[in-house]
Each structure stands twice: as C-alpha cells, then as structure tokens.
C-alpha cells in the first residue's frame, strides 16, 4: 500500500525537501521532474503548485499534501487540515498577506479602498475581506509581478510577504495585514478514514515536526567538576532538564552534562561555561527533536 502525497513545487520546494531530509526521507528530483523518487516504498510523491494542492487532495488524486493554509482557504475545497508545519521559503515563521499601496498614496486603511482597483492572487479571500469591512472595490487576479502594478495598473495590492523587502524595493508600504498563513498538512477526507493511511500521515507528521523542532537548536555537551555543577546548571537554558551523568574512573568527581538549546544562544553562553569550569565543550547539530 502507498500514500499518494503531494508536495509544493516552486518557492517552497527546496525548504520542503530539506525538512524531509532531516526527517529521514531522501527525495530526488531534477528541475523538470514532477514525480521525484523517495527512499520510502510506502510513499508516492508528486509535485504540484501550492495553489492547486487542495483541489487535488479534495478530489482524491492525492491522499494528502503540503500547501499553504492561505491556498486552502482561497480554494474553498473540503479537505481535512491535519496539522500546521511552521516554515516558509526563508525561515521558520508564518508568512503574511498584506495590503500595500505606494509610499505617497492617500490610502491609509481598507476603508479608503472604496471604488479602487486591487491586484492580487488571492481574489476570493480579498473579496471576503472587503465584504467584511463593507467596502466595494474592484479585485483583479494578478498573474505575477504584483508589486509592479501600483500606481498605474492598480491602486493597491494584496501580496504575500515574509520580510517585506520586495515591497520596500518597489516603493510600497504596508497599511494592513489581512492574515498570517503557514504550511499545513491536508488530507482527503476519505483517505483520513483509512486506518493505514491515517497512521502513515500521523507518523510522517511526527518526523517532520521533529525536524522542524530541531531546525534552530543544537546539542551541547561538556565535562565539569562536581563542585561546579550548580554554577554550570544556572547558566544553561535547557530545553527540559540537562542530562547529568558521572564519568567513569573519576571517583565521581567529574560529571558529563548534555543539553539541547537554541543555536543563537551558544555564542553567549560558551564563554560563560568555560569561565565556570566546563571542559571538553562540544556543540553538535540535531536532525529531530520529538517532544
């Protein structure tokens, strides 16, 4: 038996493949391939645009798929959102759909869009957003290069952003955030009722979330004299509690301490650990952290 799994082709493809690799799955695909190989005979993978994923999953072409929560909402398809996987093409954070206008625009809020023209890929969602705010405006589908549309082809845009740098480069300013979106695992409702497929999806999610949990963390281990234990433990911001064990053949005077910490904190605490008496300090990367 196989699980038919859809993965996003395009901006999320590389980061998705990297997370799968950390989770223990090697996916290989050339630039023209839509059907990559994977070293798990229970998986059958195909690549499609994130915008189309919900439709293919709803129709049962895929049992499950990874796509943006935004595109599930935009499609209106009836699929099961199994869980969120917070990552994007540039980092481990949600992305934002924002309302943006030229820097010198008189538009200050959504209320100022009455009778204006808005360019976006997220047409249905934007229409619902305007309706909620009791604003009537012309919403047009943008086939790309949306940031270049204002002011001549549109008065405003609703665009996806992670850092806002592309908007700034096009002399646009954000006036409102419509909503935040992240990657989600979705499943076909019929497939989710299949015991084997459900278990396979759940196990896959466990490993993927473990890989994401480890993405910005590292392991740190060191040797310390027993007399310095309290001082060392006060420095370490451990994920749970540090693992402490006695070293052999030391008459219990020396101990080994091991922790999982945020990678960005290592440079701050290693000098402090050394000063407090830690020796043999080793930092090592992590593939998965399962809570």
C-alpha positions as CSV (number, residue, x, y, z in Angstrom):
1,X,0.0,0.0,0.0
2,X,1.2,3.5,-0.8
3,X,0.3,7.0,0.4
4,X,-0.1,9.4,-2.5
5,X,1.5,12.6,-1.3
6,X,1.5,16.0,-3.0
7,X,4.4,18.3,-2.3
8,X,4.6,22.0,-3.3
9,X,6.6,22.8,-6.5
10,X,8.1,26.3,-6.6
11,X,9.2,28.6,-3.8
12,X,8.5,26.0,-1.0
13,X,10.1,23.0,-2.8
14,X,13.7,23.4,-1.6
15,X,12.8,24.0,2.0
16,X,10.3,21.1,1.9
17,X,12.9,18.7,0.6
18,X,15.4,19.9,3.2
19,X,12.9,19.2,6.0
20,X,12.1,15.8,4.7
21,X,15.8,15.0,4.6
22,X,16.2,15.9,8.2
23,X,13.1,13.8,8.9
24,X,14.8,10.8,7.3
25,X,13.4,10.8,3.8
26,X,15.7,11.4,0.8
27,X,13.8,12.9,-2.1
28,X,15.5,13.2,-5.5
29,X,14.1,15.3,-8.4
30,X,15.7,17.1,-11.3
31,X,14.4,20.6,-12.3
32,X,12.0,19.2,-14.9
33,X,10.6,16.3,-12.8
34,X,7.1,16.3,-11.3
35,X,7.4,12.8,-9.9
36,X,10.5,12.6,-7.7
37,X,11.8,9.4,-6.2
38,X,11.9,8.9,-2.4
39,X,13.6,6.2,-0.3
40,X,10.3,5.0,1.2
41,X,8.3,2.4,-0.8
42,X,5.2,3.4,1.1
43,X,5.2,6.9,-0.4
44,X,4.3,8.0,-3.9
45,X,5.2,11.7,-4.4
46,X,4.1,14.2,-7.0
47,X,4.9,17.9,-7.2
48,X,2.2,20.5,-8.0
49,X,1.8,24.2,-7.3
50,X,0.7,25.0,-3.8
51,X,-2.3,26.9,-5.2
52,X,-3.7,23.6,-6.8
53,X,-3.0,21.2,-3.9
54,X,-6.3,21.5,-2.1
55,X,-8.2,20.7,-5.2
56,X,-6.2,17.5,-6.0
57,X,-6.4,16.4,-2.4
58,X,-10.2,17.0,-2.3
59,X,-10.7,15.0,-5.5
60,X,-8.7,12.1,-4.1
61,X,-5.8,12.3,-6.6
62,X,-3.6,12.7,-3.6
63,X,-4.3,11.2,-0.2
64,X,-2.5,14.1,1.5
65,X,-0.4,17.1,0.6
66,X,1.5,20.0,1.9
67,X,0.4,23.5,1.0
68,X,-0.2,26.9,2.4
69,X,-3.1,27.5,4.7
70,X,-3.9,30.5,2.5
71,X,-4.5,28.4,-0.6
72,X,-6.7,26.0,1.3
73,X,-8.9,29.0,2.4
74,X,-8.8,30.5,-1.1
75,X,-9.8,27.3,-2.8
76,X,-12.8,26.6,-0.7
77,X,-12.2,22.9,-1.1
78,X,-13.4,20.5,1.6
79,X,-10.2,18.8,3.0
80,X,-9.1,18.0,6.4
81,X,-6.3,20.2,7.8
82,X,-4.4,17.7,9.8
83,X,-1.8,20.0,11.4
84,X,0.4,23.0,10.8
85,X,4.1,22.9,9.9
86,X,5.5,26.4,10.5
87,X,8.1,27.0,7.9
88,X,8.4,29.1,4.7
89,X,11.0,29.5,1.9
90,X,13.1,31.8,4.0
91,X,12.6,30.7,7.6
92,X,10.6,29.2,10.4
93,X,7.8,31.7,10.7
94,X,4.4,32.3,9.2
95,X,4.0,34.4,6.1
96,X,1.7,37.4,5.8
97,X,-0.8,38.5,3.2
98,X,-0.7,42.3,3.4
99,X,-2.5,45.2,1.9
100,X,0.1,47.5,0.4
101,X,0.0,50.9,-1.5
102,X,2.6,53.3,-3.0
103,X,4.5,55.3,-0.4
104,X,2.9,58.5,-1.5
105,X,-0.7,57.1,-1.7
106,X,-3.5,58.8,0.1
107,X,-4.9,55.3,1.0
108,X,-4.4,54.8,4.7
109,X,-6.7,51.9,5.5
110,X,-9.1,49.4,4.0
111,X,-11.9,51.9,4.2
112,X,-10.1,54.1,1.7
113,X,-10.4,51.4,-1.0
114,X,-14.0,52.2,-1.9
115,X,-14.2,52.1,-5.7
116,X,-10.4,51.4,-6.1
117,X,-8.7,48.7,-8.0
118,X,-6.8,45.9,-6.1
119,X,-4.4,43.4,-7.7
120,X,-3.8,40.0,-6.0
121,X,-3.6,36.3,-6.5
122,X,-5.9,35.8,-3.5
123,X,-9.0,37.0,-5.1
124,X,-11.7,35.2,-3.2
125,X,-10.1,35.9,0.2
126,X,-9.7,39.6,-0.6
127,X,-13.3,39.9,-1.7
128,X,-14.4,38.3,1.6
129,X,-12.1,40.7,3.5
130,X,-13.6,43.7,1.7
131,X,-17.1,42.4,2.3
132,X,-16.4,42.1,6.0
133,X,-15.3,45.7,6.1
134,X,-18.2,46.8,4.0
135,X,-16.0,48.1,1.2
136,X,-16.8,47.8,-2.5
137,X,-13.7,47.7,-4.8
138,X,-12.6,46.0,-8.0
139,X,-10.5,43.0,-7.2
140,X,-8.4,41.7,-10.1
141,X,-6.4,38.5,-10.4
142,X,-2.7,39.2,-10.8
143,X,-0.7,36.7,-12.9
144,X,2.6,37.8,-11.3
145,X,4.9,40.8,-10.7
146,X,2.1,42.1,-8.4
147,X,4.4,44.6,-6.7
148,X,4.9,46.4,-10.0
149,X,1.2,47.1,-10.6
150,X,0.7,50.2,-8.5
151,X,0.1,53.0,-9.1
152,X,-0.7,52.7,-12.9
153,X,-2.3,49.3,-13.1
154,X,-3.8,49.1,-9.5
155,X,-4.4,51.4,-6.6
156,X,-3.4,48.8,-4.1
157,X,-2.2,45.2,-3.9
158,X,-2.7,42.3,-1.5
159,X,0.6,40.3,-1.6
160,X,2.4,37.6,0.3
161,X,5.5,38.6,2.2
162,X,8.0,37.1,4.6
163,X,10.3,40.1,5.2
164,X,8.7,43.0,3.3
165,X,11.9,43.7,1.4
166,X,10.4,43.2,-2.0
167,X,7.6,45.6,-1.2
168,X,10.1,48.2,0.0
169,X,12.2,47.8,-3.1
170,X,9.1,48.7,-5.1
171,X,8.3,51.8,-3.0
172,X,5.3,50.2,-1.4
173,X,4.2,50.4,2.2
174,X,2.1,48.0,4.2
175,X,-1.1,49.5,5.6
176,X,-2.8,46.4,6.9
177,X,-2.1,42.7,7.5
178,X,-5.1,40.6,6.2
179,X,-4.0,37.4,7.8
180,X,-1.0,35.1,8.5
181,X,-0.5,31.8,6.9
182,X,1.7,28.8,7.3
183,X,2.3,25.4,5.7
184,X,-0.3,22.8,6.5
185,X,-0.7,19.1,6.0
186,X,-4.1,18.4,4.5
187,X,-5.8,15.1,3.8
188,X,-8.5,13.8,1.7
189,X,-11.5,13.1,3.9
190,X,-11.9,9.5,2.7
191,X,-8.2,8.8,3.0
192,X,-8.2,10.1,6.5
193,X,-10.8,7.4,7.4
194,X,-8.5,4.7,6.1
195,X,-6.6,3.4,9.2
196,X,-3.3,2.6,7.4
197,X,-3.2,6.0,5.6
198,X,-4.1,7.9,8.7
199,X,-1.3,6.2,10.6
200,X,1.1,6.9,7.8
201,X,0.2,10.6,7.7
202,X,0.5,10.8,11.5
203,X,3.9,9.1,11.6
204,X,5.1,11.3,8.8
205,X,4.0,14.4,10.6
206,X,5.7,13.3,13.8
207,X,9.0,13.1,12.0
208,X,8.5,16.4,10.1
209,X,7.6,18.3,13.2
210,X,10.6,16.7,14.9
211,X,12.8,18.0,12.1
212,X,11.3,21.5,12.5
213,X,11.7,21.5,16.2
214,X,15.5,20.8,15.7
215,X,15.9,23.4,13.0
216,X,17.2,26.2,15.2
217,X,18.5,24.1,18.1
218,X,21.8,22.3,18.8
219,X,23.1,19.8,21.3
220,X,25.8,20.9,23.8
221,X,27.8,18.6,26.0
222,X,30.7,19.1,28.3
223,X,32.6,17.8,31.3
224,X,32.5,19.5,34.6
225,X,33.9,19.1,38.1
226,X,31.2,18.1,40.6
227,X,31.9,21.2,42.7
228,X,30.9,23.4,39.7
229,X,27.6,21.7,38.8
230,X,25.3,24.2,40.4
231,X,27.1,27.1,38.8
232,X,27.0,25.4,35.3
233,X,23.3,24.5,35.6
234,X,22.4,28.1,36.4
235,X,24.0,29.1,33.0
236,X,22.3,26.5,30.8
237,X,18.9,27.4,29.3
238,X,18.0,23.8,28.7
239,X,15.0,22.5,26.7
240,X,13.9,20.4,29.6
241,X,16.4,19.5,32.3
242,X,20.1,18.8,31.4
243,X,21.2,15.2,31.3
244,X,23.9,14.7,34.0
245,X,26.0,11.6,34.5
246,X,29.2,10.6,36.3
247,X,32.3,9.9,34.2
248,X,33.9,6.5,34.7
249,X,37.2,6.2,36.7
250,X,37.0,9.7,38.2
251,X,35.9,8.8,41.7
252,X,32.6,10.6,41.0
253,X,34.5,14.0,41.0
254,X,33.8,14.7,37.3
255,X,30.4,14.7,35.5
256,X,29.1,14.9,32.0
257,X,26.4,17.4,31.2
258,X,24.3,17.4,28.0
259,X,21.6,19.8,26.9
260,X,19.6,21.0,23.9
261,X,19.5,24.7,23.4
262,X,18.7,27.4,20.9
263,X,21.6,27.7,18.5
264,X,21.7,31.5,18.7
265,X,22.4,31.3,22.5
266,X,25.5,29.2,22.1
267,X,27.9,32.1,21.4
268,X,26.7,33.8,24.5
269,X,26.9,31.0,27.0
270,X,30.0,29.0,25.9
271,X,32.5,31.6,27.3
272,X,30.5,31.7,30.5
273,X,30.6,27.9,30.7
274,X,34.3,27.9,30.1
275,X,34.8,30.5,32.8
276,X,32.6,28.5,35.2
277,X,34.9,25.4,34.8
278,X,33.4,23.4,31.9
279,X,35.8,21.4,29.8
280,X,35.6,19.5,26.6
281,X,32.7,21.5,25.4
282,X,31.2,20.1,22.2
283,X,28.4,21.5,20.0
284,X,26.6,19.2,17.6
285,X,23.8,19.6,15.1
286,X,20.4,17.9,15.5
287,X,18.1,16.3,12.9
288,X,15.0,15.8,15.0
289,X,13.6,16.8,18.4
290,X,10.5,14.9,19.4
291,X,8.6,16.4,22.3
